[in-house]
């Protein structure tokens, strides 16, 4: 049974990634950044393992090194000491941010988006189980997930979730999609199935929101609760 949910990082990441070595000179780093029109480069060792990331922000510390030339204070903050060290860097190993913020190819795009938001970064380095470089996922890669056509989303709900997950007949559920917002109407036996359908629908690629008008006959979350009449039906049903 195939149930389609969120895309994986591997589905949207950039696989051909420019890199530098720990011993790459700062001037060469600047050249590669400009030539490839990227804002950051993974730093990889001879085995292809990611040991850090060097970015335009790191290079800006070199340009502003005059402001960091004053003698270090006795109780200087760790972040200030790190900036001072980067300002004097001559190779990638001295300039890079380490360890790199990474994510696995099997992680969901939603996980990548959440990590970017929490850490305030524009990209994540994708590594395998041995910390070897697999690709890079950027904010732009994440945003492209929401470009999925409404018709594709509707089919994913009807065929991938309603039919495969809950074994529903097409007549049991009405699905409409407008600008990524999915509206569900119909009737199911159990409250838990209504909640599961809505939750898994929200996890589908391209779904912006879910409006759930599905009703249920039996509240299996609270078996002792008496039924209430649904406005849509003459039989006892709850709205999900």
C-alpha positions in Angstrom: 0.0 0.0 0.0 1.5 3.4 -1.1 0.7 6.4 1.1 2.1 9.6 -0.2 3.1 12.2 2.5 5.7 14.9 2.7 8.5 15.0 0.2 12.0 14.0 1.5 15.0 16.3 1.4 16.5 14.0 -1.2 13.6 14.8 -3.5 14.3 18.5 -3.7 17.9 19.1 -2.7 20.6 20.3 -5.1 23.0 17.4 -5.7 25.8 19.0 -7.7 27.4 21.2 -5.0 30.6 23.3 -5.3 32.9 22.6 -2.4 36.3 23.7 -1.0 39.0 21.9 1.0 40.1 22.9 4.5 43.4 24.2 3.0 41.7 26.3 0.3 42.9 29.9 0.5 40.5 32.7 1.3 40.9 34.3 -2.0 40.0 31.1 -3.8 36.9 30.8 -1.7 35.8 34.2 -2.7 36.4 33.3 -6.4 34.4 30.1 -6.2 31.5 31.9 -4.4 31.4 34.6 -7.1 31.8 32.2 -10.0 29.2 29.7 -8.8 26.8 32.5 -7.6 26.2 30.9 -4.3 26.4 32.3 -0.8 28.1 29.4 1.0 30.3 26.4 0.3 30.6 23.1 2.3 34.2 22.4 3.4 35.0 18.7 2.8 38.0 16.6 3.7 39.7 14.0 1.5 37.1 11.4 2.3 34.3 13.6 1.3 33.1 14.2 4.8 31.7 17.7 5.6 33.8 19.4 8.3 32.2 22.9 8.1 30.7 25.6 5.9 32.2 28.8 4.7 29.9 31.7 3.7 29.8 35.2 2.5 29.1 36.3 6.1 32.4 34.7 7.1 34.2 36.6 4.4 32.6 39.9 5.5 34.5 39.4 8.8 37.7 39.6 6.8 36.5 42.9 5.2 35.6 44.3 8.7 38.8 43.0 10.4 39.8 46.6 11.3 37.0 46.7 13.9 38.4 43.5 15.4 42.0 44.7 15.6 41.7 46.1 19.1 43.4 44.0 21.8 41.2 41.2 23.2 39.5 41.8 26.5 40.1 39.5 29.4 36.4 38.4 29.6 35.7 38.6 25.9 32.6 36.8 24.7 33.1 33.5 22.9 31.3 34.8 19.8 33.7 37.8 19.7 36.7 35.6 20.0 35.4 33.4 17.1 34.9 36.5 15.0 38.4 37.7 15.8 39.9 34.4 14.7 37.9 34.4 11.5 39.1 37.9 10.7 42.7 36.7 10.7 41.9 33.5 8.7 43.9 32.6 5.6 42.4 29.3 4.7 38.9 27.6 4.8 39.7 25.6 8.0 40.2 28.9 9.9 37.3 30.8 8.3 34.6 28.1 8.3 31.7 27.6 10.7 32.0 24.2 12.3 30.4 21.9 12.8 28.1 22.4 9.8 24.3 22.4 10.3 23.3 19.2 8.5 20.3 17.1 7.7 19.8 13.6 6.4 18.4 12.9 2.8 15.6 10.8 4.3 14.3 13.7 6.5 11.1 15.4 5.4 11.1 18.8 3.7 9.0 20.0 6.7 11.8 19.0 9.1 14.3 21.0 6.9 12.0 24.0 6.9 11.6 23.8 10.7 15.3 23.5 11.3 16.1 26.5 9.0 13.5 28.6 10.9 14.7 27.6 14.3 18.4 28.2 13.5 17.9 31.2 11.3 19.8 29.8 8.3 19.1 29.9 4.6 20.4 26.4 3.7 21.3 23.0 5.2 24.1 20.7 4.1 22.7 17.2 3.4 25.0 14.3 4.5 24.7 10.5 4.6 25.2 8.2 7.6 29.0 8.7 7.3 28.8 12.5 7.2 29.7 12.5 3.5 28.2 15.3 1.4 25.0 14.4 -0.5 23.7 17.8 -1.4 22.3 21.1 -0.2 18.7 22.1 0.5 17.9 25.8 0.4 14.8 27.9 1.3 14.0 28.1 -2.4 14.0 24.3 -2.6 11.5 24.1 0.3 9.2 26.8 -1.2 9.0 24.9 -4.5 7.0 22.2 -2.7 4.0 24.6 -2.5 3.9 24.9 -6.3 2.2 21.6 -6.7 -1.0 21.8 -8.8 -4.4 21.6 -7.0 -5.4 18.7 -9.2 -2.4 16.6 -8.1 -3.2 17.3 -4.5 -6.9 16.3 -4.9 -5.8 13.0 -6.6 -3.3 12.4 -3.8 -6.1 12.7 -1.2 -8.6 10.6 -3.0 -6.3 7.9 -4.2 -3.4 7.9 -1.8 -5.2 8.6 1.5 -8.9 8.0 1.2 -8.7 4.8 -0.9 -5.4 3.3 0.3 -5.3 4.5 4.0 -8.9 4.3 5.0 -10.3 2.0 2.2 -13.0 4.5 1.4 -15.3 4.4 -1.6 -15.1 7.6 -3.7 -18.8 8.2 -2.8 -17.9 8.5 0.9 -15.7 11.6 0.5 -15.8 14.8 -1.5 -12.5 16.5 -2.0 -12.0 20.0 -3.4 -8.8 22.0 -3.6 -8.3 25.7 -4.2 -4.9 27.4 -4.0 -3.6 24.5 -1.9 -6.4 24.6 0.6 -8.2 21.2 0.8 -11.8 21.0 1.8 -13.1 17.6 2.9 -16.8 16.6 3.1 -18.4 13.3 3.7 -19.2 10.8 6.5 -17.0 8.2 8.2 -17.8 5.7 11.0 -15.2 6.7 13.5 -13.9 10.0 14.9 -10.3 8.7 14.8 -10.5 8.1 11.1 -11.8 11.6 10.5 -8.9 13.0 12.5 -6.4 10.7 10.8 -7.6 11.8 7.3 -7.3 15.5 8.1 -3.9 15.1 9.7 -2.4 13.1 6.8 -4.0 15.4 4.3 -2.2 18.4 5.9 1.1 16.5 5.6 0.8 16.2 1.8 3.1 18.2 -0.4 1.7 21.5 -1.5 -1.2 21.5 1.0 -1.5 25.0 2.6 -4.4 24.1 4.9 -7.3 21.7 5.5 -11.0 22.6 6.0 -12.6 19.5 7.5 -16.4 19.1 7.2 -16.3 15.3 7.5 -18.8 13.9 10.1 -18.6 10.7 12.0 -21.1 8.3 13.7 -19.1 7.0 16.6 -16.8 8.9 18.9 -14.2 6.2 19.6 -12.1 8.8 21.5 -14.9 9.0 24.1 -16.9 5.8 23.8 -19.4 6.8 26.5 -20.3 10.1 25.1 -23.9 10.3 23.7 -24.2 11.1 20.0 -25.4 14.5 18.7 -27.3 15.3 15.5 -25.2 16.7 12.7 -26.8 19.6 10.8 -26.2 17.8 7.5 -27.6 14.4 8.4 -30.7 13.0 10.1 -28.7 10.4 11.8 -26.3 11.0 14.8 -23.0 12.3 13.4 -20.3 14.7 14.7 -18.3 17.2 12.6 -14.6 16.3 12.5 
